[in-house]
Amino acid sequence: MIIGWLEHYGQAGSRGKTATRYLLDKRVTNNVKPGCNRLVKRDPPPELLRGIPRLFEAAIKACCFKRKYTSGYISFEKGDISVSDFNSRDEGVRITINKIMDDFENTAFVGIPRKFRPPSVWVAHTDKGRVELHFLTPRTILCGDERIRSINVHPPTKSSSQLWMAFQDMQNERYGMADPADPARSRAYKQAHFQTKREARKRKNGARSSEDYNAMLHDLFLKLIREGAIKCRNDIVTVLKAAGYRVPRVGKDYITIEFSPDRKRRFFGAIFSERFSSPTAIGLDGKSTRILDKYEIEKRYKHHLTKRAEFHNNRYGGPAWQEANPHADASQFCDPRAYLKATMEPEAFKSLFGNCINPKIEVTSNGTDRVGGASATGRASHNEKFQNELREMKEQFDSLQARVEAREIRLSFRIESLTKQCNELSTRLEHSMKANTALIAQHQKIADELKNIPQN
């Protein structure tokens, strides 16, 4: 099992509907080559596991921050979770999936009461032959002091990376899943993600990609490693310099090779990283050098989880959190008031609930309901605005429906006219064929008569 984080976070002006549609659509558009897209069917189709897409979209629409949501995935190897068992809703597999999602949310929002957490969405994809859990999480949260602030479940910090690495190790150790950090599983050579996609498009179009030449260079290095001529990354740099190539930069997990003044290439992978101190260190001998220790992992996970909980409490905590029950209903939407206050515009919220901080629904003596001190008449303006918008949408729909019906009538007349013309052409063709048959018979008769004329 591995956790991946995507660079899609919804910039200013973007809508959450774009993200949810991509995850839930049965057909998606893939870029085959520049300027050429292809519609691909997802089979089996995606499955919504948790969350309400419309609620997520409303939160994104109301978000006033530059980056509106966090997106990522949890991917399982074929041997970790069977796709057939998952799609057949095997009880044991579904329980495991639900526990992993619960643990993920409890890690991401540790220390935050459930009813104050943003509305996340989980969607399962199995069309690639493995189970992938995609998640979307809004970057807004209602703080304990009734303020709205931005929250990122995976900020670009070393502490966050260590927390999620510990979470990944803990889940893999608990369920006996494949460890992606095992050196025996690391690739000896790889390139940047955008280069991989570009080279794949070249191969689809029949062109020879530069990856073919890179693979040849990689195979040469592997051969020298097996023969014992290369024992570490420094030996690779020495061999390249001896062959006349420049190595202008050596990074933590890559080296840059200059083949000519105008042609440079950056190589990633196990044999080009600083971990390559020996073939055994990167698993080229087929032996794993990383063993998941349950107690060490739990200690590391609890340490980073405690730091994250303290950060959440110091940044977002407040009196409202102290009053909330930490063992409330597992549904993150058990208190719609918190969500409405976090997502609605202040004017709309004020017209609906009044000036109260914690609105409560009451029933007055005359039978009319009061929400946070604002009676039903106090919400008239908001309801009237909603009714007007609904009426305009209905008028637009009726107009569109009338246009569609008129077009269908025109098409039916057109089809009827074309059918009539086709019948007429068919009749004329039939008569013409009969006339041609009679003419051919007449010509044959004349030819037979000419043959019977004596040749004197």
N, C-alpha and C positions, 0 to 999 in steps of 0.2 A: 504494500500500500504506500502511495506517495501523495503528498499534498502539493498542489500547484496553484500559483497566484497569477492572475491575468492582468494585463495592463489596461483593460477596459474599466473605467470608473465613472463614466457619464460626465462629460464636461458641461459647461454652461450652455443652456438651451437644449440639452438632450432630454429624452423622455425615457422613463423606465420601461415603457411598453416595447421599445426596441430590444432591450435585453431579454425580457420575458418571452417575447415572440421568438427570438432566436433559439432560446432553450426549448421551447414547447412546440415549435413548428415541425410538421412531419416532413417538409421539404425545405431544403436550404440551398443557397446559391454558393457554389465554390468557384474560385478563380482558377481556371485551367491554364490560361496564359494571359499576358497583358492585353486588356481589351476584349477578352473572351471569357464569359461566365457560363457555368453549366448548372442546371437545376438537379440536385441529388436528393433521392428519397431516403429517409431514415427508416430502416427496417431492422428490428422492431422500432415502433415510434417511441418518442420520449414519454416518460411517466412523471407526473407531478407527485412527489412524495410528501411534501410538507409546505405549508404556507399558503397565502392567498395572493395570487399575482396582482389583482386589482388594488389590494391594500399596499403592496410594495410600490406599485406605480403611483399611487396617491402620495406616498411618502417622498418619492423622488420628485414629483411635480411640485410639492410644497417645500422641498429642500432649497435653502438659500445659499448653500456653500458651493464652491467651485467644483469640487469633486463630490459626486453625489452618492456613489455606492462602491462597494468592494465586491469583486467577483473572483471565483476560483473553482477548484475541483479537487475531489479525492478520487484517485484512480486505483483500481485493484487489478492485479495480475489474473490471468485466466485460471490459474491454479488456486488463487486465494478465495474467490467467490465464483461459483458456476453461473454463467449467464442463463442457462436453461432453468436452474433452480430458482434464480431470482425472478425470471419472467413467469414461472409457474407459481409464484408467491409461496415458496417453501417457508414454513413457519420459522425454522431455525435461522435461515438466511435473513429473513426480514427482521427478526429480533436483533441479530448482529448489526444490521444496517442502522436500525433505529438507535441502538446504544452508541454507535460511532457518531451519529449526528448529534445525539444528546451531549456526548462528551465534548464534541467540537464547540457547540454553542456555550456550554458551561465554561470552556476554556476561553473562548473569545470574549464573553461577557461576564467573567468571574467577578463576584462582588456586586453585581448589578441585579436588583430584584427583577424577576421575570416580567412583571407587568410594565416595567420601564424599558425593556429591551426593544430594539427596532424590529419590524416585521420582516423576517428573512424568508427566502424561497429556496426550496431544494427540488431539483429535477434530476432524474436518472436517465442516462444514455447507455444503451447496450448495442447500438448499431455497429460499433467497431470491433465487436467480438469480445469485449470486456465490460465490466460494470464501471461506470463513471458517475460520481455524484457531483453535480454542479450546484453551486450556491451563490446567491445574491444577497447582500446585506446593505441596507441604507447606512449612510454615514451621518445620521442624525440621532440624537438621544435627548430625552427630557431629563434634565439633571434634578438632583434632589432639592435644589433651590428654585425650581420652576423656570429655569432658563434652558434654552435650546442651544446645544453645542455640537460640534463635529466630533465623531469618533471613528477611528480606524483600527480594525481588529488586527491588522498586520502592518504597523508602521515600519518604515525603512530603518530599523535599528538592529544592532547586534543582539540585544536582549530579546526582541521579538523573534528573530530567526532561531535563537537557541530554544525559546519556548516551544515553537512549532516543531522543531526537530525532535525535542524531547517528547512531545505529544505523538509524533509519528512513530518514534521508536517504541513508545509505550503500547500503542495499538498493535504494532507488528509483533511485539513480544507476547502480548496478551492473547492474540488470535492465531499466532503461528504463521503470519503472512511473510511474504518475501521482503527482504530488507534492501531498499534501493541504494543505501549507502555502503553496502558490502563491496569491498574492493574486487571480489571475484566476479561481480556483476557489472563493473564499470567498463565503459567503452574505451578501447585503446586510442581511438581517434574520433573526433566529432567536430562539427563546425557550428557557427552561429545559426540561430533558428531561421533568420530571414534568408541566409545563404542556402540552407537545406531546402526551403520551399522553392527558391529560385532554381536550384539545380534539379529538383523534382519536375518542375514545369519543362525544363529543357529536355529531360529524358522522355517525357510524355510526347513532346513534339518531334522526337527522333534525332535531336541534335546531341552531339557528344558534349557532356558537361565537364567543367573544370574539376568536379569532384572525382572524376575518373582518374585524372592525373594525381590528385591528392591521395587517392586510395593506393595508387602505385607506390608513391613515396612512403605512405604508412606501411604497406606490406614489406617494403625494403627494410624499414627500421625494425619491424617485428622479426624479420629473418635474421638480422644482425643481433637482435636481443637473444634469440634462441641459440645462435651460434656462440654467444658469449662475448662478442665484440663490443656490444653496448650493454652497460650494467646500470646506468642511471641517466637522468636528463642531461647532466653536464656532458656526458659522452656524446649525446645527440648533437649538442651545440658544437662540440669539437669536430665531429664528423662533417657537419654542414660547412663550417669555416674552412676545413681542409679541402672540401670540394669546390671552394671558391664562392660560396654564398655568404651574404652578410646576415647577421642576426641582430637587428637594431634594438629589439626589446625582448626581455624575458620577464613574464609576469607570474602571478601566483599559480594560474591554471592554464597558461598558454605561452607560446613563443611565436614571434613574428619573423618570417623568413623573407628576405629580399632577393628575388630571383633576377631582377634587373632594376635599373633606376626607376622605371615607371610601373613596376609590377611587384607588389608586396602581398603577402598572404599570412593571415593569423591562424594558427593551428591550436585547437583545443583537444582535450582528451587526457586520458590517464597517463600516457607516455610523455605528454608535453607539460604535465603539471609538476609542481614541486614535490608532490607525494611520491614521485618515481625515484626513490632512493635505491630500490632493488626490484627485480621482477616479482618477488614475493609481496612487496609492499602494495602493489597495485593488482595483485591477484592473477598475474599472467601464468603462474604455475598451477592455477585452478583451485588453490586452497584459500579459504576465507580467513582473513585476519581480524574480523570484527565479530565479536560475540555479544549478543544483547543480554546484559546482566539486569535482571528484573529489579533488584534493590537499588542498583546504581541509577537506573533510568527513573524510577519513582522518586528518588532523592533529588535528581536533577530537575524533574518535572515540577515537583512541589516547590522547589526553590524559586524557579522562574514564575510559577503560578502565583505565589505569594507576592512577588514584586509587582506583577500585573494587577492583582487585587488592590494593593496599596495605592497604585497609580490611579485606578478607577475611582477609588474612594476619595482620594485627595482632589482629583480634578472634577469629578462629576457628582460626588456625594452631597448629601444635605439632609435636612429634617424629614423631607418626604420619604427618603429611603429608610430612615430609622423607623418610621411608622409602618412601612410595608412589611408584609409577612414573607420571609425568605422561602417558606415552604408552601407558597400559594399554588393554585392550580397550574399544572404544567403548561396550559395554553398561554402563549405569550400575548394573546389578545383578550385576556380576561377583564381588562379595564379599558374600555374604549375611550374614556375621558382623557387618559394620559396620551393616547395616540392622537386623538382629535386636537388636543392642545399643541402637540408636537408637530402636527402636519398642516393645520389650518392657518389661514392668514389671521393676524390678530383682530382685524375688524370683523371678519366673519365669525370668529370665535366669540367675540364680545357681543355681537348681535344675537348669537344663539344662547350663550350661557350668562350674559351679563358681566359684571365686574368681579364676580367671585373667583377665588383662587382654586377651590375644590368644589365644583358644581355637584349638586345632589338633586335628584328628581323627587319632587314633593307633590302632594295633592292638596289643593286648597279646599276651603269649606264649601265653595260653590261648585266643586267638582272639576275645575280646570286644573291642569297640571302646571307646575312651576319648575323650571330647571335653573337651579342656582340663583333664585331670586328674580328671574326673568319669566314673566307669564307667557302664555301662548300668543297674546297680542304683541308682546315685546319681540317675538320672533317672526312677526308678520312680514316685515320687510325682507328678511332672509328667505322665507318661504315663497313670497311673491316673486322675488328674483329667480328662485329656482323654478317656479312654475312658468315664468316667462321664457326661460331658457329651454325648458322642456317643450313648451308650445312651439317655439321657433324650430326646434329639432324635428317635431312632428310635422310642421308645415314643409320643411325641407324634404323630409322623407316622403310625404304625400306628393310633392312636386316631382321628385325623382321617380316615384312609382308611376305617376301619370306619363312621364316621358318614356319610361320603359314599356308601358302598355302601348303607347302610340307607335313606338318603334317596332314592337312585336306585330302590330296590325299591318304596318307597312311591309314588314318582312313576309308576312303571310300572303299578302296580295302579290308581292314580287315572286314568291315561290310558286303561287298558283299560275301566274303568267308564264313563268319559265317552264312549268310542267306542260301547259297547253302548247307552247312552242315546240317542246320536245316531242309531244305526240304528233303534231303536224309534220315535223321533220321525219319522224319514224314512218308515217303513212306515205309521204312523198318518196322516201327511200325504198319502201316496199314496192310501190308502183314502178319506180325506175328500175329496180332489179327484175321485175316481171317483164318490162319492156325490153331490157337487155337480153333476157333469156329467150324471148320470142325472136329478137333480131339475130341472135347467135344461131338459133335453129333454122332461120330462113337462109342465112349465109351458108350453113352446112348443106342445106338442100340444094342451093345453087352450085356449090362445089361438087356435089355428087352428080348433078346433071351434067356438069362440064366434063367429068371423068367419063361419062357414057357417050360423049360425042366422039365419033370415029376420027382418028387422026389421019387424014388423007393429004 
